[in-house]
Amino acid sequence: MPRSCFSSCITAPPDPFLPGVDGGLQAASPGAGRLLLPTIISGQVEKNVRIDPSGFAFEMWKDLPVPFHFSVYVFEILNEKEILAGEKPHLAQRGPYVYREYKQKTNISFHNDTVSFLGFRHFYFVPEKSNGTEQDYIVVPNMLVLTASSMVEHSSGALQWLLSGAFSTFGEKAFMNRTVGEMLWGYNDPLVDFLNSILPGVLPFKGKIGLFSEFNNSNTGLFSVFTGMDDIKKVHMVDSWNGQKELKFWNSKQCNMINGTAGEMWAPFVTPSTDLAFYSPDACRSMSLVYEKSGEFKGIPTYRFVAPNTLFANGTSYPPNEGFCPCLESGVQNVSSCRFNAPVFMSFPHFYNADPVFVQAVKGINPSASLHALFLDLHPLTGIPMNCSIKLQLNIYIKSISHIAQTGKIKPVLLPVLWFTESGYIDGPILSTYYTQLVLMPSIFEYLQYILIALGGLLIVIGIIIVTGKGRNFLFWSNNKKGKESKEVNQPHSENLISAPNGIVLQEASL
């Protein structure tokens, strides 16, 4: 499941995004100032979004202070006996079960124009935000039984009988009643412990079985990204992951490409034509979001990016996705190649934006754009997310396997297991800093430009008057000298109205 809620933030900086501008320069040369201002702002943005240990943003990039929340909705199975008899699954959504997520980078090492790091994550249950507790019991699919059965579908009947016997011996069934905490973070299974003890290495995993058992207190692999010191357009772009320049999970070079950033920040100066690409280790692939509309988040201008309709399309509907196949109908993606060949599929919650066949195959599914579509609100000048909500669903393909009694008469169906949303937004003092630096200061500069232009224009007019003043182009002159025809009589000069001596009459000049 993709780790991709892309948010980062910068607290009150000692060296702000937008520096002061010399008013004298602006007044003396308003045209030059108007041209210089965007350049100055752009230069400061570039300086402050680079990954630089001496920069004020480095600590925030290293240890993201944005409050992330990981909310899980579990689908409870209401008719397990009927499913085993071949009827349609009936589901009920439970939750959300909300966790506070903390992200931190460790093992940071700089190499010329790149920096490598391990991204760790930690989850803590938040009871006050949850609708239920981790001790809630829910009937859910037994992932061990159903995935293992599908994986031996094309094996010999003898192996299938053997596996079915092992399930019976250890009391394994197709569906089980487990707590939410066990389902998500793991439980000890006697069959797994037995197999690992007598046949070490036969299973691709050890320890507890849980959908997110590998997530908590773990890292997402060794990332190497560009710092932007040499080329600001490449800042945060992934250079390699776990030493690989490309993946080996998929069936085409394009699908195996590692594109975009690590999903936290992007290069500055984003436009509506920009595709926000990122690589997700949990989804084992790169993805791209596309521009939907302009807006604002708490006063800060943003561009909203969303998932394109082609993201989980099959190869028939969208040929570039053929490398992700074998596929089902459009709207779900087969991720079995990076999940031990287990029949696991990824989609949007409630099969939103997927082929209607998936919704019709189960009861209790109600897709909604407002509830189940993901989005990312990005500040286009800096490439920093202000608000995001990433929503994805985990599904398992189940069916009856001839010689495995535990699978009964299950009809082939893509069964939703759970969906989650990873959300984060900038708030508090950080948001105030952003508003000041990214909205208030540019607005002041915008108005200041016109004031300085007007002032500069006035000074230019006065300057022309002074430079060209060769005769009667002073403001006032005196005619207090009587009876003289000399040049001194009408000699132009300036007088002060308040301090003019008695007997002097000041007249307004005709320029």
Residue, then its C-alpha position, 0 to 999 in steps of 0.5 A: m500500500p503506497r506510502s505517499c502523503f506528500s507533505s512537508c513544511i518550513t517553520a519561521p525562518p531566520d532567512p525568509f523566502l521573500p527578502g526586503v527590497d531597497g526602496g531607494l532603488q525602486a523609487a529611482s528606477p521603478g521599471a528596473g525594480r518591477l523587473l527585479l522583484p520576481t527575480i529576487i523572489s525566485g532566487q530566494v525560493e530556489k535558495n530555500v527549497r534546496i536540500d542544504p545542511s546549512g539551510f533553515a529548511f534542512e531540519m524540517w526536511k529531516d524530521l517532518p513536523v506536519p501532523f500526519h494521520f493514518s485512518v483505516y476502515v475495515f470491511e467486516i464480513l457479514n455472511e461467511k457461511e454463505i460465501l463458502a456456499g457460493e453466494k455474494p459477499h456482504l460487507a459492512q465498513r468499520g472504523p475509522y481506526v486512527y493513528r498518528e504517524y511520525k516520519q523521520k529521516t536517518n542515515i543521511s549522507f551527502h554525495n555531490d549533488t545527491v543525498s541518501f537517507l532511510g525514511f522511518r515511520h512510527f504509528y500510535f493509536v489515537p482513541e479520541k479520533s477513532n470510531g472503535t478500539e484496536q480490541d474490536y473483534i471483526v470477521v475478516p479473510n484469513m489471508l494465509v489460507l486464501t492467498a496460499s490456496s490461490m498460489v497453489e491453484h496450478s500445482s499438483g493435487a497432492l500438494q493441494w491435499l497436503l496444504s488442506g490437511a495442514f490447515s485442518t491440523f492447525g484449525e485454519k479456516a477461510f475466514m477468522n474472527r480477529t481484533v483490529g490490532e491483530m489484523l493490522w499489526g500482526y498475530n502469531d500463527p501456529l502453522v507459520d511458526f511450525l513451517n518456519s521451524i521444520l522448513p526454514g526459508v520455505l515461507p517468505f516471511k517470519g514472525k507475526i502475520g498482519l497487513f501492516s506488520e512491516f510498516n510500524n517502526s520500519n523504513t521505506g528503503l534507501f532513497s537517494v534524491f537530488t539536492g537541487m544544488d546544481d539544478i533546482k528543477k531536479v530537487h527532491m527527484v529520486d536518483s535511486w532506491n535501494g541502489q536501483k535505478e529501475l525496478k524489476f517487478w513489472n513487464s515493461k521498461q516504462c512500468n519499471m521506471i523510478n520517476g518523480t520524488a519520494g512523495e513529500m515535496w516537489a520542485p518549485f514553480v509548478t504549473p497546471s501542465t506539471d505532472l506530479a510524479f512520485y515513487s511509492p515503495d509500498a505500491c512498488r511503482s511510480m505514479s503521477l497526479v494531474y492538475e484539477k483546479s486552482g484554490e486556496f488553503k487557509g488563505i494560501p493559493t494552491y493547485r489541486f492535483v488528483a489521480p488521473n482516470t488512467l492510474f489503475a486502468n488495465g492494458t486494454s483501456y490504457p496501453p502504457n499500463e500493459g506492463f502491470c498486467p496480468c490485469l482484471e477489469s480497469g480500476v484495480q492493479n495487480v500488485s502480486s509480483c511485489r507481494f510474494n505472488a499473493p493475489v493482492f490488488m490495489s484500488f481506490p476505496h469502494f472501487y471508486n473510478a473502477d469498472p462497475v463489475f467490481v461494485q456489483a460483485v459484493k454488497g455494502i460498497n458505495p463509491s463516492a468522489s467526495l469520500h473516496a477520491l485522493f487529492l493534493d493541494l500544492h503551493p505552486l511557487t515553492g512545490i510544498p504541499m499544504n494539504c493532502s489526503i491519499k486514499l487507497q484500498l487493499n483487495i484480495y482475489i478469492k475463489s474455490i480451489s479444487h482440493i482445498a476444502q477450506t475454500g468451499k464453493i467460493k465464487p471468484v470475486l475481488l474481495p475488499v479487505l480494508w481501505f485507508t487514508e493518509s492525511g496531513y496539513i500545515d497548521g499553527p505557527i507554521l501556517s502563519t509563517y507560510y501565510t506571511q511569507l507566501v501571501l502577505m509579503p508578495s501582496i505588500f510588494e505588489y502594492l509597493q511596486y505601484i506606489l514606488i512607480a508613482l513616486g518615481g514618476l513624480l521624481i522624474v518630472i521634478g528632475i526634468i524641471i530642475v535640469t531644464g530650468k534655464g530662465r523663468n521656470f522657477l516657481f516664483w520671482s520678485n519685482n520689488k526693485k523699482g525704477k531699474e531697467s537692469k537685468e536684476v529687475n526680472q531676475p528669476h529666483s526662489e523665495n519663501l512665502i512665509s519668510a518674504p521681507n516686507g514690501i516684496v510681492l511674490q507672483e506665481a510664475s508662468l512656466 
